[in-house]
């Protein structure tokens, strides 16, 4: 397929959605899936409208599993607001400790700021089962907490996805993208499932190095032709290696 050079937001692949008619044939599903992948690279408004119009009300995004606390924060407003919790993942290690609106002051005695977030010196991620201490600001009061790292299996409802996209900076949407290409689209029309393999190249925020990765995105549709769930797998370790990170014991 021909390479399409647009400016996508790297994390926008998390927000790829598709719609279809009831019992569509494989060519229809393939065409729609490819079109929606492209639209998610276009702009914040395109991604937002895609979710609102084409995802089932009970639809959800399946995030990548990781080891950590299990929360989301306002990355686009860090410079002015600090690290403020915007979502606590149900069933995650921090689900009984953190609340939306909590602001992190320090983690294992390391001050939370843009530099410490960028250089990986905070201790949210790491070996599972290890307790991590932190100080948060809640309702104007500093509180000491301890969270034991664990495996996080995030899912995001349609409302949460809409909120996440709405909070993104439209002017910076896709500013680090160096292009993408849809490599393959495979449809299982009988089961309402579509797989899309995408290659993209981008500039890493922290290192300034260029990196590329393949991502496989799976769509599942409900009986009304709306997206019931969507999730993807990508080459995370390959990206880390390309941007100068190493994995050690």
C-alpha positions as a printed NumPy array, in Angstrom:
array([[  0.   ,   0.   ,   0.   ],
       [  1.102,   3.553,  -0.585],
       [  2.678,   5.327,   2.365],
       [  0.607,   8.174,   3.765],
       [  2.498,  10.943,   5.524],
       [  0.342,  12.707,   8.095],
       [  1.039,  14.06 ,  11.579],
       [ -0.567,  11.648,  14.044],
       [ -0.274,  11.584,  17.798],
       [  1.615,   8.426,  18.755],
       [ -0.839,   7.501,  21.455],
       [ -3.674,   8.045,  18.98 ],
       [ -3.316,   4.406,  17.968],
       [ -5.004,   3.679,  21.272],
       [ -8.043,   5.495,  19.877],
       [ -8.523,   3.661,  16.533],
       [-12.145,   2.745,  15.94 ],
       [-14.294,   1.348,  13.138],
       [-17.947,   0.855,  12.275],
       [-19.765,  -1.539,   9.988],
       [-23.222,  -2.518,   8.835],
       [-24.857,  -5.691,  10.099],
       [-23.273,  -8.817,   8.628],
       [-20.882,  -6.912,   6.346],
       [-18.661,  -8.718,   3.885],
       [-14.91 ,  -8.729,   4.417],
       [-14.231,  -6.038,   1.812],
       [-16.584,  -3.585,   3.538],
       [-15.039,  -4.187,   6.949],
       [-11.515,  -3.921,   5.564],
       [-12.263,  -0.658,   3.8  ],
       [-13.924,   0.862,   6.861],
       [-11.172,  -0.233,   9.242],
       [ -8.487,   1.237,   7.01 ],
       [-10.416,   4.498,   6.669],
       [-10.844,   4.865,  10.424],
       [ -7.183,   4.161,  11.112],
       [ -6.365,   7.017,   8.758],
       [ -8.916,   9.341,  10.383],
       [ -7.415,   8.775,  13.827],
       [ -4.165,  10.24 ,  12.502],
       [ -5.766,  13.378,  11.12 ],
       [ -6.685,  15.508,  14.119],
       [ -8.126,  15.617,  17.607],
       [-11.579,  16.423,  16.215],
       [-11.466,  13.495,  13.79 ],
       [-10.558,  11.043,  16.566],
       [-13.165,  12.488,  18.919],
       [-15.968,  12.32 ,  16.37 ],
       [-14.993,   8.757,  15.508],
       [-15.508,   7.603,  19.086],
       [-18.736,   9.534,  19.611],
       [-20.381,   8.346,  16.408],
       [-19.076,   4.812,  15.951],
       [-18.474,   3.232,  19.332],
       [-21.175,   1.368,  21.222],
       [-22.321,   3.102,  24.413],
       [-20.976,   0.132,  26.371],
       [-17.846,  -0.107,  24.224],
       [-14.368,   0.037,  25.686],
       [-10.685,   0.22 ,  24.865],
       [ -8.366,  -2.551,  26.067],
       [ -5.083,  -0.972,  27.12 ],
       [ -1.668,  -2.629,  27.222],
       [ -0.851,  -4.432,  30.469],
       [  2.004,  -3.076,  32.551],
       [  3.504,  -3.151,  36.058],
       [  2.864,  -0.067,  38.148],
       [  0.25 ,   1.778,  40.212],
       [ -2.662,   1.887,  37.763],
       [ -3.715,   5.493,  37.167],
       [ -3.76 ,   8.177,  34.479],
       [ -2.709,  11.797,  34.837],
       [ -2.959,  15.101,  32.986],
       [  0.199,  14.847,  30.871],
       [ -0.754,  17.81 ,  28.67 ],
       [ -1.136,  20.124,  31.692],
       [  1.911,  18.986,  33.693],
       [  3.781,  22.263,  33.251],
       [  1.049,  24.347,  34.881],
       [ -0.824,  21.906,  37.127],
       [  1.698,  19.228,  38.125],
       [  0.873,  15.501,  38.053],
       [ -2.84 ,  15.304,  38.851],
       [ -4.694,  11.97 ,  38.786],
       [ -7.481,  11.969,  36.179],
       [ -8.456,   8.287,  36.358],
       [ -7.806,   5.378,  38.722],
       [ -7.963,   1.966,  37.031],
       [-10.437,  -0.403,  38.667],
       [ -8.757,  -3.37 ,  40.307],
       [ -5.289,  -1.845,  39.98 ],
       [ -2.742,  -1.695,  42.826],
       [ -3.678,   1.92 ,  43.659],
       [ -7.456,   1.562,  43.282],
       [ -8.072,   1.662,  47.045],
       [ -5.493,   4.389,  47.707],
       [ -5.694,   7.076,  45.012],
       [ -8.611,   9.326,  44.079],
       [ -9.25 ,  11.473,  41.029],
       [ -7.837,  14.931,  41.753],
       [ -4.885,  13.73 ,  43.858],
       [ -1.664,  15.567,  42.995],
       [  1.7  ,  13.805,  43.331],
       [  4.37 ,  15.781,  45.192],
       [  7.092,  13.123,  45.433],
       [  7.642,   9.407,  44.822],
       [ 10.264,   7.594,  46.924],
       [ 11.541,  11.059,  47.935],
       [ 12.026,  12.163,  44.306],
       [ 10.151,  15.378,  43.487],
       [  7.576,  14.981,  40.733],
       [  8.159,  17.384,  37.845],
       [  8.571,  17.274,  34.075],
       [ 12.247,  16.358,  34.368],
       [ 11.74 ,  13.421,  36.747],
       [  8.854,  12.108,  34.655],
       [ 10.896,  12.346,  31.471],
       [ 14.116,  10.784,  32.753],
       [ 12.455,   7.767,  34.375],
       [ 13.653,   8.557,  37.905],
       [ 10.203,   8.112,  39.432],
       [  9.383,   4.66 ,  40.803],
       [  5.879,   4.005,  39.472],
       [  7.158,   1.21 ,  37.224],
       [  9.512,  -1.6  ,  38.21 ],
       [  9.563,  -4.984,  39.909],
       [  6.096,  -6.176,  40.984],
       [  5.42 ,  -6.665,  44.679],
       [  7.738,  -3.838,  45.764],
       [  6.136,  -1.153,  47.988],
       [  6.571,   2.437,  46.81 ],
       [  6.034,   5.455,  49.062],
       [  4.675,   8.757,  47.811],
       [  3.352,  12.081,  49.038],
       [  0.183,  13.417,  47.449],
       [ -1.834,  16.586,  47.856],
       [ -5.538,  15.96 ,  48.489],
       [ -8.007,  18.724,  49.349],
       [ -5.129,  21.014,  50.301],
       [ -3.497,  18.491,  52.652],
       [ -0.294,  16.516,  52.058],
       [ -0.801,  12.784,  52.638],
       [  1.759,   9.955,  52.73 ],
       [  0.725,   6.792,  50.885],
       [  2.289,   3.426,  50.053],
       [  1.384,   1.351,  47.003],
       [  2.721,  -2.101,  46.168],
       [  3.455,  -2.345,  42.448],
       [  1.456,  -4.917,  40.536],
       [  0.192,  -5.921,  37.103],
       [ -2.302,  -3.419,  35.724],
       [ -4.897,  -4.498,  33.152],
       [ -6.461,  -1.227,  32.023],
       [ -9.761,  -0.834,  30.218],
       [-11.338,   2.504,  29.333],
       [-15.04 ,   3.147,  28.818],
       [-16.375,   5.216,  25.956],
       [-16.836,   8.164,  28.323],
       [-13.238,   7.885,  29.552],
       [-11.895,   7.674,  26.004],
       [-13.846,  10.788,  25.035],
       [-12.496,  12.594,  28.095],
       [ -8.906,  11.555,  27.334],
       [ -9.118,  12.799,  23.761],
       [-10.9  ,  15.99 ,  24.847],
       [ -8.057,  16.741,  27.281],
       [ -5.432,  16.43 ,  24.537],
       [ -3.871,  19.538,  23.005],
       [ -5.237,  19.874,  19.478],
       [ -2.317,  22.066,  18.375],
       [  0.191,  19.356,  19.326],
       [ -1.777,  16.465,  17.838],
       [  0.723,  14.358,  15.918],
       [  3.592,  16.831,  16.167],
       [  6.168,  14.04 ,  16.599],
       [  4.941,  11.876,  13.742],
       [  7.219,  11.183,  10.8  ],
       [  4.667,   9.149,   8.865],
       [  2.714,   5.912,   8.87 ],
       [  1.69 ,   3.106,   6.539],
       [ -1.115,   0.564,   6.743],
       [  0.606,  -2.723,   5.992],
       [ -2.259,  -5.229,   6.18 ],
       [ -5.988,  -5.455,   6.924],
       [ -7.618,  -8.815,   7.698],
       [-11.346,  -9.253,   8.351],
       [-13.307, -12.102,   9.914],
       [-16.762, -10.927,   8.85 ],
       [-18.593, -13.902,  10.354],
       [-17.408, -12.923,  13.828],
       [-17.358,  -9.153,  13.298],
       [-13.602,  -8.877,  13.873],
       [-10.984,  -6.845,  11.988],
       [ -7.198,  -6.801,  12.388],
       [ -5.119,  -3.874,  11.124],
       [ -1.312,  -3.895,  11.019],
       [  0.216,  -0.42 ,  10.919],
       [  3.812,   0.816,  10.683],
       [  4.667,   4.259,  11.963],
       [  7.751,   6.381,  12.529],
       [  8.054,   9.147,  15.095],
       [ 10.371,  11.357,  17.119],
       [ 10.779,  10.322,  20.766],
       [ 10.003,  13.186,  23.173],
       [ 12.666,  12.322,  25.751],
       [ 15.68 ,  11.204,  23.708],
       [ 15.005,  13.135,  20.516],
       [ 15.784,   9.959,  18.551],
       [ 13.712,   8.657,  15.674],
       [ 11.958,   5.325,  16.184],
       [  9.617,   3.046,  14.272],
       [  7.252,   0.258,  15.268],
       [  4.585,  -2.108,  14.011],
       [  1.21 ,  -2.108,  15.757],
       [ -1.523,  -4.735,  15.429],
       [ -4.974,  -3.395,  16.282],
       [ -8.003,  -5.643,  16.81 ],
       [-11.588,  -4.377,  16.439],
       [-14.698,  -6.232,  17.58 ],
       [-18.195,  -5.106,  16.581],
       [-21.556,  -5.579,  18.294],
       [-24.816,  -6.652,  16.624],
       [-25.63 ,  -3.033,  15.764],
       [-22.434,  -2.505,  13.8  ],
       [-20.781,  -0.387,  16.499],
       [-17.324,  -0.967,  17.958],
       [-17.672,  -3.07 ,  21.092],
       [-13.989,  -3.141,  21.966],
       [-10.618,  -2.303,  20.473],
       [ -7.077,  -3.008,  21.594],
       [ -3.596,  -3.216,  20.166],
       [ -0.157,  -4.73 ,  20.562],
       [  2.973,  -2.833,  19.582],
       [  6.746,  -3.303,  19.629],
       [  7.413,  -1.52 ,  22.919],
       [ 10.818,  -3.096,  23.578],
       [ 11.998,  -2.301,  20.054],
       [ 11.032,   1.345,  20.584],
       [ 12.942,   1.457,  23.888],
       [ 16.06 ,   0.026,  22.232],
       [ 15.88 ,   2.546,  19.391],
       [ 15.566,   5.477,  21.786],
       [ 18.537,   4.543,  23.971],
       [ 16.833,   2.756,  26.874],
       [ 18.07 ,  -0.569,  28.219],
       [ 16.286,  -3.303,  30.144],
       [ 18.266,  -4.572,  33.133],
       [ 17.739,  -6.813,  36.138]])
